[in-house]
Amino acid sequence: FVNTAKTGSIKPIVVTAFIGLFIGIILASVRVVPAGYVGVVDFFGHVSESPLKSGISFINPLAKVINLSVRTQEDKETMNVPSKEGMNVALDVSILYRLEPAKAVDVYKTIGPYYQDVILVPQYRAAARGVTVAHESKALYTSEREMLAQAILDSLRSLIGDRGVIIERVLLRAITLPVMVSGAIEQKLKAEQEAERMKFILQRETQEAERKRVEAAGIRDAQTIISQSLTAQYLH
């Protein structure tokens, strides 16, 4: 009677334990990938070739899921870059990029989850220096600024375009030159603008002088015609 009672009291505990274990396994198998992310499944070094989409997924409870953002991200850098004249220019750059979802697994396997620090930042620093060294400092103050940003973007795309990172845009936010250099550039630009203004004034005055010559010639011709018609008989 005692043994039967003990056996009867143990059965509910065992059943409860099995139920709890089953529920724990089910819960451990449920993984949630947030919106704007993909999940890479890593099972003790074996990485699944298909990334998990955002939402709820059921996987091996022993596997690890690494969430990688596929949203547009911004990286800001302030770097010293050389110009064509050999001067150091402080360049404040922003880059907009995102991870290509289809290549998220390859990026994780070949680069790792911190791919920005491994291939993105070093490469676009090199791209920025490679572009600015071919241009003069004044280009950073003029309309060529956008051309420089586009050149950096094209160079960066050629460097890491096949690595699974999509470069959307490069922005030159601020440029800082030494005070003496920036002052000299501003004076030079001011002199160039003044020269263009004087050129415009000279051209306008030349056109005005030509207009007056044409007007005087017309008056002269009119007076000649009138004087020829003023005979003595007509005046009488």
ROVEX-877572 format. One record per residue: residue in one letter; chain; y, z negated, x negated of N, C-alpha, C in turn. Coordinates in pm, whole numbers. Each point is the difference from the previous one (the first is absolute). Layout:
SITE code unit   n_yy   n_zz   n_xx  ca_yy  ca_zz  ca_xx   c_yy   c_zz   c_xx
SITE    a    A      Y      Z      X      Y      Z      X      Y      Z      X
...
***
This chain:
SITE code unit   n_yy   n_zz   n_xx  ca_yy  ca_zz  ca_xx   c_yy   c_zz   c_xx
SITE    f    A   -121      0    -85    121      0     85    124      0    -87
SITE    v    A     -1    -76   -107    117     -6    -89     20    132    -69
SITE    n    A   -111     63    -50     11    128    -70     51    108     92
SITE    t    A    -44     -2    125     45     99     98    149    -16     25
SITE    a    A     47   -122      7    143    -25     24     83     48   -117
SITE    k    A    -54    -26   -122     75     46   -118      6    153     -5
SITE    t    A   -113     63     32     -3    147     -2     94     56    104
SITE    g    A      2    -64    117     89     48    106    146    -17    -35
SITE    s    A     34   -102    -78    140    -22    -36     44     91   -114
SITE    i    A    -96     46    -82     34     88   -112     24    142     46
SITE    k    A    -72     45    102     10    139     46    143     39     39
SITE    p    A     73    -79     76    138     38     33     88     13   -124
SITE    i    A    -24    -85    -99     80      7   -123    -26    130    -74
SITE    v    A   -131     36     -8    -36    124    -70     56    120     73
SITE    v    A    -13     -3    134     53    112     78    151     12    -17
SITE    t    A     68   -114      4    145      0    -17     40     52   -138
SITE    a    A    -79    -41   -102     28     46   -136    -16    150    -11
SITE    f    A   -107     53     60    -23    145     -5    111     74     75
SITE    i    A     39    -53    112    108     64     77    130     -1    -80
SITE    g    A     30   -117    -61    122     -9    -82     -4     96   -118
SITE    l    A   -120      9    -63    -15     93   -113     19    144     45
SITE    f    A    -56     33    115     14    137     53    147     31     31
SITE    i    A     66    -96     64    143     22     31     83     11   -128
SITE    g    A    -36    -82   -101     72      7   -127    -17    135    -68
SITE    i    A   -124     53      6    -24    132    -61     79    108     74
SITE    i    A      3     -9    133     76     98     79    148     -7    -35
SITE    l    A     53   -122     -5    142    -15    -32     31     47   -142
SITE    a    A    -93    -27    -94     22     43   -138     -7    152    -12
SITE    s    A    -68     65     95    -12    146     -3    123     69     58
SITE    v    A     81    -75     73    118     59     63    117     -3    -98
SITE    r    A     57    115    -28    116      8    -87    112     75     74
SITE    v    A    120    -49    -17    117     61     65     90     60   -107
SITE    v    A     24    128     11     92     70    -91    134     14     72
SITE    p    A    108    -55    -53    130      6     70     50    143     14
SITE    a    A     92     18     92     63    131     20     78     39   -126
SITE    g    A     -9    126    -39     67     47   -120    -80    -25   -127
SITE    y    A   -127    -37     14    -86    -25   -116   -134     73     18
SITE    v    A    -68     20   -111   -140     41      3    -80   -103    -78
SITE    g    A   -126    -18     37    -84    -99    -66   -104     65    -89
SITE    v    A    -11    -47   -122   -102     49    -94   -110   -106     -7
SITE    v    A   -122     41     30   -114    -93      4    -66     -5   -137
SITE    d    A     -4   -118    -60    -60    -20   -132   -113   -101     14
SITE    f    A   -124     50    -16   -119    -86     14    -60    -21   -140
SITE    f    A     48   -106    -66    -47    -36   -134      7    119    -96
SITE    g    A    113     69      1     21    112    -92    -32    135     59
SITE    h    A    -74      3    110    -28    128     67    109     24    105
SITE    v    A     80    103    -22    113     28     88    -37    109     98
SITE    s    A     23    -26    128    -27     98    104     94    119    -15
SITE    e    A    -55    120     22     81    121    -16     96     22    117
SITE    s    A    -22    -66    111     85     18    118     85   -125     21
SITE    p    A    132     13     -8     84   -118     23      4    -38    148
SITE    l    A     24   -126     27     11    -48    137    140     29     54
SITE    k    A      5     49    123    128     23     64     52   -132     59
SITE    s    A    128      0     37     58   -121     58    -71    -35    130
SITE    g    A    -23   -129     21    -71    -46    119   -117    -89    -39
SITE    i    A    -93    -20     93   -116    -87    -20   -118     84    -48
SITE    s    A    -69    -48   -102   -119     67    -52   -108   -103    -26
SITE    f    A   -127     45      8   -115    -86    -29    -64     48   -130
SITE    i    A     -8    -89    -98    -56     36   -129    -95   -109    -46
SITE    n    A    -60     21   -115    -86   -100    -61     80   -127    -23
SITE    p    A    -46   -113     48     78   -124    -15     22    -43   -145
SITE    l    A    -82     51    -91     16    -35   -141     97     92    -72
SITE    a    A     42    106     66     89     97    -64    144    -50      4
SITE    k    A     77     49    -94    142    -35     -8     83    121     43
SITE    v    A    106    -25     78     87    108     47    137    -17    -65
SITE    i    A     43    104    -69    132     -1    -65     92     89     83
SITE    n    A    104    -59     56     95     76     83    108     62    -88
SITE    l    A     16    131     12    102     73    -74     99     61     98
SITE    s    A    128    -20    -26    104     51     90     14    150    -15
SITE    v    A     12     69    114     30    144      0    139     25     59
SITE    r    A     79   -106     13    136     15     48     92     48   -112
SITE    t    A    117     49     38    100     38    -99     54   -127    -66
SITE    q    A     -5     -3   -132     46   -115    -77    113     43    -93
SITE    e    A     79    -98    -41    112     27    -90    -15    -84   -126
SITE    d    A     23     64   -113      3    -71   -126    136     22    -64
SITE    k    A     66   -108    -39    134      8    -60    -11    -35   -148
SITE    e    A     66     80    -80     -1    -23   -144    140     22    -56
SITE    t    A     39    -83    -95    122     21    -79    -43     23   -142
SITE    m    A     29    118    -52    -49     37   -132    111     61    -83
SITE    n    A    -13    -13   -130     91     65    -93    -60    133    -43
SITE    v    A     74    108     27    -49    134    -31    100     70    -91
SITE    p    A    -47     89    -87     91     71    -90     57    125     67
SITE    s    A    123     35    -37     61    124     48     -9    106   -110
SITE    k    A     49    118     31     -5    108    -98     83    -32   -123
SITE    e    A    110    -78     19     85    -37   -112    -59   -114    -82
SITE    g    A   -112    -58     44    -61   -110    -72     47   -136     44
SITE    m    A     73     -8    110     48   -130     51   -104    -62     92
SITE    n    A     -1   -133      4    -88    -73     91     73    -22    132
SITE    v    A    -63     40    107     56    -11    134    -88    -92     83
SITE    a    A     60    -96     66    -76    -89     90    -16     69    134
SITE    l    A   -124     28     35    -30     76    121    -73    -90    100
SITE    d    A     54     -8    120    -61    -78    108    -69     98     94
SITE    v    A   -133     -1     -1    -79    101     71    -88    -66    104
SITE    s    A    -14     70    113    -97    -40    104    -96    116     23
SITE    i    A   -126    -33     18   -100    102     28    -75    -38    127
SITE    l    A    -15     96     90    -75    -18    124   -135     68    -15
SITE    y    A   -105    -72     26   -135     54    -20    -96    -63    102
SITE    r    A   -118     60      9   -106    -58     85   -135     45    -52
SITE    l    A   -101    -75     34   -136     29    -41    -63    100     97
SITE    e    A    -66    101    -54    -69     97     85   -130    -63     52
SITE    p    A    -14    -16    133   -118    -72     53   -133     58    -45
SITE    a    A    -11    133     -6   -127     62    -34    -42    -29   -144
SITE    k    A     94    -37    -86    -32    -26   -140      9   -149    -35
SITE    a    A      4    -83    101     13   -144    -25   -120    -54    -79
SITE    v    A   -120     48     32   -120    -47    -70      4     42   -147
SITE    d    A     39    125    -26      8     48   -138    105    -79    -79
SITE    v    A    114    -30     64    104    -77    -67    -52   -139    -35
SITE    y    A    -73    -62     93    -54   -134    -26   -102      3   -114
SITE    k    A    -86    101     -1   -106      6   -101     52     37   -138
SITE    t    A     96     91     -7     46     50   -129    123    -73    -54
SITE    i    A     81    -59     88    123    -65    -44      1   -148     36
SITE    g    A    -36    -30    126      2   -138     45    102    -21    110
SITE    p    A      2   -119     60     91    -24    112    147     -4    -41
SITE    y    A     28    -25   -127    139     -7    -47     35    130    -73
SITE    y    A    -22    111     70     22    131    -60    147     25    -32
SITE    q    A     90    -68     73    144     20    -25     36    -35   -144
SITE    d    A    -52   -113    -47     34    -46   -135    -71     80   -108
SITE    v    A   -109     68     38    -81     70   -100     50    142    -23
SITE    i    A     22     76    108     36    141    -18    137     36     54
SITE    l    A     49    -71    101    124     44     65    123    -38    -82
SITE    v    A     19   -129    -25    121    -45    -68     13     58   -141
SITE    p    A   -104     -5    -85     15     59   -134     30    150      4
SITE    q    A    -63     71     94     18    145      5    140     37     45
SITE    y    A     55    -72     98    132     44     44    111    -50    -93
SITE    r    A    -29   -100    -79     93    -33   -108      3    112   -104
SITE    a    A   -118     51    -34     -8    110    -96     65    126     58
SITE    a    A    -22     25    130     59    119     63    152     -9      0
SITE    a    A     54   -118     28    146    -17      3     60     25   -138
SITE    r    A    -64    -54   -104     52     20   -135    -12    146    -42
SITE    g    A   -108     64     40    -19    140    -37    102     92     64
SITE    v    A     50    -37    118     98     84     69    141    -27    -50
SITE    t    A     37   -128    -15    138    -32    -39     32     43   -142
SITE    v    A   -100      4    -87     26     36   -139     42    146    -13
SITE    a    A    -25     81    103     38    141     -3    134     26     68
SITE    h    A     69   -105     46    127     17     71    107    -89    -62
SITE    e    A    124     45     13    111    -79    -48     30   -115     97
SITE    s    A     74    -98    -51     29   -119     81     82     35    123
SITE    k    A     90     96    -13     87     32    113    -77     57    118
SITE    a    A   -123     50    -28    -81     53    110    -36   -109    100
SITE    l    A     -4   -125    -48    -32   -111     88    116    -37     91
SITE    y    A    118     53    -29    119    -29     79     36    115     94
SITE    t    A    -67    112    -11     36    119     76   -110     34     99
SITE    s    A     13    122     56    -99     45     99   -137     23    -62
SITE    e    A     -7      3   -134   -130     17    -66    -88   -123     16
SITE    r    A     56   -106     51    -75   -125     17   -122     22     90
SITE    e    A     19     73    109   -112     29     89   -102     90    -68
SITE    m    A     49     91    -84    -92     87    -73    -85    -81    -97
SITE    l    A     59   -102    -61    -76    -87    -90   -107    -76     77
SITE    a    A     36    -52    118    -97    -73     81   -116     92     40
SITE    q    A     32    124     35   -105     95     37    -87     35   -120
SITE    a    A     62     10   -118    -77     30   -121    -96   -115    -34
SITE    i    A     47   -124     18    -89   -115    -23   -115      1    100
SITE    l    A     32     33    126   -104      6    103   -104    105    -34
SITE    d    A     43    119    -40    -94    107    -33    -86    -38   -121
SITE    s    A     63    -61    -99    -76    -40   -119   -103   -106     34
SITE    l    A     37    -95     84    -91   -108     38   -117     54     83
SITE    r    A     30     93     89   -108     59     80   -101     74    -86
SITE    s    A     49     66   -104    -91     72    -88    -84    -95    -84
SITE    l    A     52   -120    -26    -72    -96    -83   -109    -74     77
SITE    i    A     31    -43    124    -97    -83     73    -32     55    138
SITE    g    A     34    127     23    -24     57    133   -145      6     40
SITE    d    A    -91      7    -98   -143     10     31    -73   -133    -12
SITE    r    A     76   -108    -12    -63   -132    -15     -8    -77    131
SITE    g    A     43     61    110    -10    -66    129    126    -73     44
SITE    v    A    109     15    -74    127    -63     34     99    111     37
SITE    i    A     54     -7    120     94    100     48    142    -49    -26
SITE    i    A     76     77    -78    139    -34    -30     88     68    104
SITE    e    A     74    -78     77     83     54    106    141     34    -47
SITE    r    A     63    -91    -72    139     24    -40     39    -90   -116
SITE    v    A     92     50    -82     58    -76   -109    150    -10     24
SITE    l    A     54   -121     -8    142    -23     27     66    -61   -123
SITE    l    A    110     63    -43     82    -58   -106    108    -84     67
SITE    r    A    -18   -130     -1     89    -87     76    127    -36    -76
SITE    a    A    -11    -20   -129    119    -39    -78    -20     41   -144
SITE    i    A    112     40    -63      1     36   -141    109    -79    -70
SITE    t    A    -33    -62   -111     98    -80    -74      8     51   -143
SITE    l    A    121     44    -38     25     44   -137     88   -103    -72
SITE    p    A      4      4   -133     97    -84    -71    141     29     49
SITE    v    A     85   -104     -1    134     12     57     79    113    -65
SITE    m    A     -3      8   -131     76    104    -69    -51    139     36
SITE    v    A   -131     12      9    -58    130     31     32     41    143
SITE    s    A    -16    -93     93     29     33    139    147     34     19
SITE    g    A     89    -71    -72    142     31      7     31    139    -54
SITE    a    A    -66     36   -112     22    132    -57    -49    110     93
SITE    i    A   -115    -24     63    -54     99     94     93     15    119
SITE    e    A     49   -111     52     91      7    114    128     74    -35
SITE    q    A     53    -24   -123    120     71    -43    -28    150    -14
SITE    k    A   -117     33    -52    -35    140    -16    -14     68    135
SITE    l    A    -66    -68     92    -14     57    135    135     15     67
SITE    k    A     87    -98    -21    135      7     57     77    117    -58
SITE    a    A    -12     23   -134     69    112    -63    -55    133     52
SITE    e    A   -132      7     20    -59    123     52     49     27    142
SITE    q    A      9   -107     81     49     18    136    147     42      0
SITE    e    A     80    -56    -93    141     37    -10     14    146    -43
SITE    a    A    -87     43    -93      3    139    -44    -34     95    114
SITE    e    A    -99    -40     81    -36     83    115    115      5    100
SITE    r    A     70   -113     16    112     -3     94    114     90    -48
SITE    m    A     30     -6   -130    105     87    -55    -40    146      8
SITE    k    A   -125     27    -19    -48    138     13     20     51    142
SITE    f    A    -28    -87     96     21     38    140    149     22     28
SITE    i    A     86    -89    -53    145     16     22     50    130    -62
SITE    l    A    -47     30   -122     42    123    -68    -45    123     79
SITE    q    A   -121     -5     50    -50    112     80     83     16    128
SITE    r    A     36   -112     62     80      5    122    140     56    -29
SITE    e    A     61    -43   -112    133     50    -36     -5    150    -33
SITE    t    A   -107     42    -66    -15    142    -31     -8     83    127
SITE    q    A    -76    -49     96    -10     71    127    134      2     73
SITE    e    A     74   -111     -9    131     -6     64     98     99    -65
SITE    a    A     -4      8   -134     86     95    -71    -35    143     37
SITE    e    A   -129     27     12    -41    135     40     48     32    141
SITE    r    A     -8   -101     87     47     21    136    150     32      3
SITE    k    A     78    -72    -83    145     24     -4     32    138    -56
SITE    r    A    -80     44   -103     22    133    -54    -26    108    105
SITE    v    A   -107    -18     77    -31     96    105    109      0    105
SITE    e    A     50   -121     34    107    -10     99    128     67    -50
SITE    a    A     36    -23   -128    120     62    -58    -12    151     -5
SITE    a    A   -120     48    -35    -21    145     -3     19     60    139
SITE    g    A    -47    -70    100     17     48    137    147      5     39
SITE    i    A     73   -105    -35    144     -2     31     72    112    -73
SITE    r    A    -37     21   -128     62    106    -79    -25    137     63
SITE    d    A   -124     25     40    -33    128     61     76     19    131
SITE    a    A     11   -109     77     72     10    126    147     32    -23
SITE    q    A     61    -65   -100    141     27    -30     20    143    -50
SITE    t    A    -96     52    -78      9    138    -48     -1     99    115
SITE    i    A    -90    -25     95     -9     90    116    129     -7     81
SITE    i    A     52   -120     18    123    -16     78    118     67    -69
SITE    s    A     11    -19   -133    113     58    -73     -3    153      2
SITE    q    A   -123     55      3     -8    146      6     43     55    135
SITE    s    A    -12    -81    102     38     47    134    147    -23     31
SITE    l    A     69    -78    -81    141    -31     25     87    110    -62
SITE    t    A      6    117     61     87    110    -45    144    -24     49
SITE    a    A     95     79    -56    141    -15     42     18     36    146
SITE    q    A    -73    103     42     10     42    140    -53   -109     92
SITE    y    A   -115    -65    -44    -58   -108     82     94   -121      4
SITE    l    A     63    -29   -113     92   -114     -2    123     27     85
SITE    h    A     46    129     -2    115     37     83    -34    -13    148
***
